[in-house]
Amino acid sequence: MSTLVLDRVSRWYGNVVAVNDVTMTVGPGVTGLLGPNGAGKSTLIAMMGGFLAPSTGTVTLDGAPVWRHPGIYRQIGLVPETEAMYDMVTGWQLVLANARLHRLADPTAAARAALETVGMTDAKDREVATYSKGMKQRVKMATALVHDPSVLLLDEPFTGMDPRQRLHLMDLLHRLGDQGRTVLFSSHILEEVEEIAGTIEVLVAGRHAASGDFRRIRRLMTERPHQYTISSSDDRRLAAAIIADGCADTVDLTAGTLAVQAPDLGAFVHALPRLAREHGVRLLEVSPADESLESVFAYLVAR
Ligand SMILES: Nc1ncnc2c1ncn2[C@@H]1O[C@H](COP(=O)(O)OP(=O)(O)OP(=O)(O)O)[C@@H](O)[C@H]1O
């Protein structure tokens, strides 16, 4: 059983702060690293795997620093996001080469076991160029698993997968987690993460925004204030009625449209048609504004 500890880890590239003062602990089981594009997930994973030095702070695995500590690589497997692979070799040759790089006692047996784990035994002798995206992903996993690491880090492993491949990978991650391995994968899709990960760590704009099980993260996201733009037969009259009723935090008419922010979604959707009816206003359109994933995440950070 292995535990990764990040202590006040930051990483910047020139002026860009990719990871900003992140402290977190990742233990056995499956953890999802959730965040929008550019949040710093890849940078964080590279530092967890010992492939990139933190600018400040430390990453340790069971107390030992991962950076510049070759012995640690025997315990960590990393599946990068990049699609690029050596197309002209077979899956078998690729996994075997990795087993040899790790100087394993029996590289052939290790390569066979790793390909079996990911369900690629039948296709192992085909050239990588002929594999589907999901098969390439599985062979990449086999190369990362060949030395039987206790920690497996995967950067956006579900990207480009069809539903069947997705289920297969979810099942595999579950199994690896159940074996007591420390498995961390990144994603920008909450649904994807909550289906498999016991624990979710949320990263937004380089910062550690939230942490917990999916129920807690969902609650944080759905409890945020909701914003709407409303179009009606008389926006001024409706705005006055909403203010008087108190079902919205803010009511704004300055941009030529009626924009409201409501703290309680359920109460607001009940109140709005009633107010419109009572004041003789016809509702033409009600649309959620600013509901992008980025804004939801930004809300978590601002808390
Ligand atoms: N080698 C680099 N040089 C300069 N800036 C970089 C480099 N790598 C990443 N960045 C910047 O650091 C920030 C975080 O990038 P990172 O790739 O870690 O995020 P991410 O959450 O993995 O995003 P994505 O899902 O889009 O890959 C971004 O602003 C990115 O442009």
The ligand as an SDF file (V2000), in Angstrom:
LIG
                    3D

 31 33  0  0  0  0  0  0  0  0999 V2000
    5.7570   23.1330  -20.9530 N   0  0  0  0  0  0  0  0  0  0  0  0
    4.9670   24.1830  -20.7140 C   0  0  0  0  0  0  0  0  0  0  0  0
    5.3980   25.4370  -20.9610 N   0  0  0  0  0  0  0  0  0  0  0  0
    4.6170   26.5120  -20.6930 C   0  0  0  0  0  0  0  0  0  0  0  0
    3.3750   26.4370  -20.1680 N   0  0  0  0  0  0  0  0  0  0  0  0
    2.8790   25.2370  -19.8970 C   0  0  0  0  0  0  0  0  0  0  0  0
    3.6520   24.0290  -20.1580 C   0  0  0  0  0  0  0  0  0  0  0  0
    2.9010   22.9590  -19.7820 N   0  0  0  0  0  0  0  0  0  0  0  0
    1.7250   23.4650  -19.3250 C   0  0  0  0  0  0  0  0  0  0  0  0
    1.7170   24.8140  -19.3760 N   0  0  0  0  0  0  0  0  0  0  0  0
    0.6280   25.7010  -18.9230 C   0  0  0  0  0  0  0  0  0  0  0  0
    0.3090   25.3380  -17.5840 O   0  0  0  0  0  0  0  0  0  0  0  0
   -1.1020   25.3570  -17.3710 C   0  0  0  0  0  0  0  0  0  0  0  0
   -1.5700   23.9840  -16.9040 C   0  0  0  0  0  0  0  0  0  0  0  0
   -1.4140   23.0420  -17.9440 O   0  0  0  0  0  0  0  0  0  0  0  0
   -1.7090   21.4750  -17.7830 P   0  0  0  0  0  0  0  0  0  0  0  0
   -1.4500   20.8450  -19.1260 O   0  0  0  0  0  0  0  0  0  0  0  0
   -0.9900   20.9680  -16.6270 O   0  0  0  0  0  0  0  0  0  0  0  0
   -3.2680   21.4870  -17.4790 O   0  0  0  0  0  0  0  0  0  0  0  0
   -4.3550   20.3390  -17.6610 P   0  0  0  0  0  0  0  0  0  0  0  0
   -5.3320   20.5200  -16.5620 O   0  0  0  0  0  0  0  0  0  0  0  0
   -3.6870   19.0300  -17.7900 O   0  0  0  0  0  0  0  0  0  0  0  0
   -5.0370   20.7250  -19.0060 O   0  0  0  0  0  0  0  0  0  0  0  0
   -5.4450   19.8050  -20.2510 P   0  0  0  0  0  0  0  0  0  0  0  0
   -6.5460   18.9370  -19.7630 O   0  0  0  0  0  0  0  0  0  0  0  0
   -5.8930   20.8150  -21.2740 O   0  0  0  0  0  0  0  0  0  0  0  0
   -4.1930   19.0630  -20.6350 O   0  0  0  0  0  0  0  0  0  0  0  0
   -1.7140   25.8090  -18.6910 C   0  0  0  0  0  0  0  0  0  0  0  0
   -1.9180   27.2010  -18.6200 O   0  0  0  0  0  0  0  0  0  0  0  0
   -0.6530   25.4850  -19.7070 C   0  0  0  0  0  0  0  0  0  0  0  0
   -0.7500   26.3520  -20.8090 O   0  0  0  0  0  0  0  0  0  0  0  0
  1  2  1  0
  2  3  1  0
  2  7  2  0
  3  4  2  0
  4  5  1  0
  5  6  2  0
  6  7  1  0
  6 10  1  0
  7  8  1  0
  8  9  2  0
  9 10  1  0
 10 11  1  0
 11 12  1  0
 11 30  1  0
 12 13  1  0
 13 14  1  0
 13 28  1  0
 14 15  1  0
 15 16  1  0
 16 17  2  0
 16 18  1  0
 16 19  1  0
 19 20  1  0
 20 21  2  0
 20 22  1  0
 20 23  1  0
 23 24  1  0
 24 25  2  0
 24 26  1  0
 24 27  1  0
 28 29  1  0
 28 30  1  0
 30 31  1  0
M  END
$$$$
